[in-house]
Amino acid sequence: MVQELDVVALVIDLPDQELKAGAEGTVVHVFHRPRLAYEVEFVDRDGATVAMVTLTPEQVRRVDRRGHLS
């Protein structure tokens, strides 16, 4: 199960946000109602936020500590 502060990777492109599948972000909030969703922050190499997006569990996969999708 994905939790706050987990790193996740997109499994879809988000062209409106200029994010491609495989982009990694950090879960900053988990919504349990009205349905499960994650608020994910994507940052650039300097640590500046480039997008803050609410995503469904189907749109992301958790990345383990070794950088592998789980």
N, C-alpha and C positions, 0 to 999 in steps of 0.2 A: 504494500500500500504506500502511496506517495504521501509524504508529510511535509510540513513547513520546513524550509531550508534545504530540501532535497534538490539536487540538480536533475533536470529533465531535458530531454531532447525532443524537438518537434518531429513528428512523423509525416507532417504535411507542410506544404508551402503556405505562407501567409503573405501574399503579394501586397496587400494594403499596408502591412507593417514592414515590408521589405525584408522578410525573414524567410529563409529556405529550410526545407526538411533537413534535420541534422543540427540546426542551431540549438545551442544549449543555453538554458536560463535557470534561474533559481525560483522555487516556489516560495512566495512571500505570504500567501494566505490560502487556506483550504476552506471552500464553501461547502457546507453539508446540506443546505436547503436553499432554494426549493429542490435542487439536485446537486450532485457532487460536481465540483468544478475547482480549478486552481487559478489563482492569480500568479502569473509568472513574470519575473523581471528579466529582461535581456539587456546585457551591457556590452559596451565596446571594449577594446583592449586597454583603454585608460580607466575603465570602471564607470564611465558615464552611461546612464540609462538611455537605451535607444528605443525600447518599447516595453510597455506594461500591458499584458494581455490576459484576459480570462479565457481559459481553455478547458475543454472536457477531457476526461480520462482517455478517450479514444484518440486524442490529438497529440499526446505526449507519451514518452516512455521514460522511466526512471533510469538514471545513469549511476552505476555503482562506483565505488571509490577508485576502481582501476580504470574507469572511463568506458566501461562496457554497458550496453543497454540491458536492462533487466525487466 
